[in-house]
C-alpha cells in the first residue's frame, strides 16, 4: 500500500498509534514530547524529553504536528488543535496560544488534517477541503489573500483523498491521481512551472497516477503508483533528490529510486520507505536527520539508511526523523535539542536509535537529565546523563538508548530526583544511587554511588518520592521518613540540617500518599487532608503565605484528598470527586 506522512517543520513530535492490542497507543491516545513554549504538547510546560499523552484527547484517529502546533482528528470527525495561535491556526479569529486542545468550530466531519507553520487544512468526509489560519499567500484557497477570522472552504475541490501543507502552500491529492496546489510559490513549490502565488487551487501539469503526497515548508513530494517519486520546489540542500541543488518549479524524478511505498518531507530533507522495508533519505543531514552518520551533512540523491530493515512507516520532522518498524518498535534520529526524540536526553543523534522501550514501560520516572523505565517483572532501564551514577549504568556517560540498571531487581516503584534515583523493591526495602553530597542517598554518607545501595533501617516501605536533593518514604504503618538536603526544612524534622540517614517526619496521623518537589514536600492523611512543609517562596505549601515551614502544616480548605503531586515550585491534589486543585 502506498502512503504518505506529512509533518513539516516539526518541533513538536506527536505520534498517533493504533498498531496492536495490549499497546497503550492502541487506545486512541496522542503522545507528545520536546519543546512546549507555545503549548504545542497540549500541556503548559516548557519542554518534555519523554513521551506523555496529550491531555484531554481520546478516541484519536489521526494526529499531525507543525512548527509550534498540534492537531488531531477524533473518531467522531471533530478536529482539535493546540499550540501557537499567532495566525489563527489553532483558533480562527483569535491570536492567543492554546496549551490545551480544543475543537475547531465550523469544520464538517473530517477524515484527515494537515498542519503547516501558519495554516491548517482539514479533509472532510465528503472529499471537500476546509482551511483556517494565515492567508498571506492565498494558502486558504478561497480566492483571496485576505485575513479570515473563520474556517473557509477551498474553492473548486472535490473528490480529495489526502492533503498536505507547507509554509503558506497547500496541496490536495484527488481520487483520479492528480495533485492540486495553491498558495505560496516563491521557490516553485506549487509545481506549476512558475514562481507566482496562486489563490485558487489548480492541477499540477503533467503529474498523474499519484498515490501519496508530502510537503516540507518549501518543497513537495509525490509518490506515483509505479513506485517512483517526483519532487519540486526549493532544493538548496538536495532535498528534491535529483542530484542537484537547483530549485525546480515543475516536478522532477528522484534519481535512481524505485519501489517506493511511502514518503515524508521535513524542513530540508526527505524520506522514503520502500516496499522491501528499507528506508532511504536525502537532503540536509546537518543535525543527523538523514540517519547516515556524522559525515553525511548533505546528499542530493536517495541513499539507503544502513541497518534499517523491516520498516513499516516513516515520519519527517523539521530536523529529525522517525521510523516505525513492522514489529511496532520505533526508531528516531536527528536534532534532539529540546528532547524531541523522546529518549530522555538532548543532543543530536546521527544514527537510528530504538525508541521502543518508552512504549513498553510500566512506569516512567524522569529526573533532571535522565529517565528511569520500570518494566515487567521488576526490571529497570535508565537513559540520560549518568555523571553521578544516577542511571546505574556503570559508566559516567549519557547512554544513547535505555540500558539495564546494574545491581537492582524486583523493583515495584521508581522515583528520580535532580541527580539521584530511588528504587522500591518488592520486599519493602529502598535502594538509591547517584549524587550523594547532600545526603540524598540516605546511606549515612555524603558519597556518590554508581550502583544502587540500600538505605539502612527501612523496611515495609509502601511508596517513595524523590525531590531535588531530598527524599521521602511512606511506610506501611502510615508514618513518614525523610532524608537529604534540608535547607528549607523539606525533610520535615523541625530543623534545617541536612540528613544523610532517614529521620522521622514530625507529623501525626496515618498517611496514604506522598510527593516531593524541588524544596518542598506533600502528604495526604487518611482523613483526606493534605499536609505540606519546606520551601514556600512561591506559595507551594498552599497556606496563603510564602513562609517556609520546618514541620508539616495542614493545607487549609482541602478535604477529600486522594493523592498529591509536586512540581518544582507548585503542588497538585486529586480529590475523591475527580477534581484537581493546584497552588504555588
Secondary structure, DSSP 4 states (H G I P E B T S, - for coil): --EEEE-TT-SEEEEE----TT-GGGGT-EEEEEE-TTSTTSSS-SEEEEEEEPTT--SEEEEEE-SSEEEEEETTS-EEEEE--TTSSSSTT----EEEEEEPTTPPSEEEEEE-SSEEEEEETTS-EEEEE--TTSTT-SSS----SS-EEPTT--SEEEEEE-SSEEEEEETTS-EEEEE--TTSTT-SSS---EEEEEEPTT--SEEEEEE-SSEEEEEETTS-EEEEE--TTSTT-SSS---EEEEEEPTT---EEEEEE-SSEEEEEETTS-EEEEEE-TTSTT-S-TT-SEEEEEEEPTT--SEEEEEE-SSEEEEEETTS-EEEEE--TTSTT-SSS-S-EEEEEE-THHHH-SEEEE-SSEEEEE-GGG-EEEEEE-TTSTT--SSSSEEEEEEEPTT--SEEEEEE-SSEEEEEETTS-EEEEE--TTSTT-BSS---EEEEEE-TT--SEEEEEE-SSEEEEEETTS-EEEEE--TTSTT-SSS---EEEEEE----S-EEEEEE-SSEEEEEETTS-EEEEE--TTSTT-SSS---EEEEEE-TT--SEEEEEE-SS-EEEEETTS-EEEE-
